[in-house]
Amino acid sequence: MPAAVAVLAIAGAFATTSMQRAEKAKTVALTTGYYFSNGQCNQGPVECSDIPKDEVCRLNIDSGPTIYDRDEDNNCPLPLYRIVDGQ
């Protein structure tokens, strides 16, 4: 009986860890980025993340204009973030 309880406890720990990893994977949100040029929001050839991080997404990775998310009014109010570790 104590051995069965130990096995169930270990199995539960592994299941919990697996579920936490699956939840993190669901939060990945790659978004097509847009940049300002001549007062307009233009689609850039770059995908960024909408998950806040320290580094914003830029057109040329480390340089160039900041990349934004476009809203339904074709405005670009929200900066996007560099993809780090798949997020």
Phi, psi and omega per residue, in radians:
M1 nan -0.871 3.113
P2 -1.047 -0.598 3.120
A3 -1.140 -0.691 3.126
A4 -1.129 -0.681 3.114
V5 -1.125 -0.742 3.128
A6 -1.098 -0.741 3.126
V7 -1.104 -0.759 3.112
L8 -1.110 -0.689 3.124
A9 -1.117 -0.759 3.129
I10 -1.148 -0.761 3.117
A11 -1.072 -0.690 3.111
G12 -1.123 -0.684 3.123
A13 -1.116 -0.760 3.121
F14 -1.145 -0.695 3.135
A15 -1.118 -0.717 3.127
T16 -1.103 -0.775 3.130
T17 -1.084 -0.740 3.127
S18 -1.094 -0.738 -3.141
M19 -1.136 -0.675 3.124
Q20 -1.127 -0.704 3.102
R21 -1.139 -0.694 3.130
A22 -1.119 -0.682 3.127
E23 -1.132 -0.701 3.106
K24 -1.094 -0.716 -3.136
A25 -1.089 -0.585 3.132
K26 -1.194 -0.407 -3.065
T27 -1.423 -0.139 3.112
V28 -1.127 2.219 -3.100
A29 -2.403 1.546 3.092
L30 -1.409 2.386 -3.029
T31 -2.331 2.396 3.029
T32 -1.141 2.303 -3.072
G33 -1.694 2.739 3.125
Y34 -2.270 2.596 3.111
Y35 -2.267 2.756 3.130
F36 -1.479 2.334 3.023
S37 -2.644 2.185 -3.114
N38 0.948 0.678 3.091
G39 1.304 0.144 -3.137
Q40 -2.079 2.757 3.106
C41 -1.635 1.953 -3.077
N42 -1.978 2.453 3.133
Q43 -1.214 2.298 3.117
G44 -1.746 2.805 3.136
P45 -1.501 0.839 -3.044
V46 -2.532 2.514 3.017
E47 -1.887 2.451 -3.100
C48 -2.279 -3.127 3.141
S49 -1.963 2.552 3.038
D50 -1.678 0.166 3.083
I51 -1.528 2.037 -3.073
P52 -0.984 2.341 3.108
K53 -2.495 -3.133 -3.136
D54 -1.248 -0.570 -3.049
E55 -1.886 2.227 3.076
V56 -1.361 2.761 3.113
C57 -1.390 2.402 3.128
R58 -2.200 2.730 -3.079
L59 -1.027 -0.692 -3.115
N60 -1.928 0.691 -3.141
I61 1.162 -1.205 -3.108
D62 -1.760 -0.196 -3.090
S63 -2.493 -3.142 3.131
G64 1.591 -3.103 -3.093
P65 -1.117 2.614 3.031
T66 -1.177 2.496 3.137
I67 -1.704 2.426 -3.068
Y68 -2.153 2.866 2.996
D69 -1.621 2.418 -3.120
R70 -1.648 2.436 3.093
D71 -1.686 -3.120 -3.071
E72 -1.179 -0.277 3.107
D73 -1.653 0.200 -3.124
N74 1.144 0.484 3.022
N75 -1.725 2.812 -3.141
C76 -2.138 1.313 -3.029
P77 -1.519 -0.376 -2.998
L78 -2.005 2.132 3.099
P79 -1.199 2.580 3.047
L80 -1.770 2.988 -3.004
Y81 -2.143 2.652 3.131
R82 -1.086 2.461 3.097
I83 -1.331 2.129 3.124
V84 -2.242 2.238 -3.137
D85 0.937 0.706 3.084
G86 1.378 0.081 3.127
Q87 -2.237 nan nan
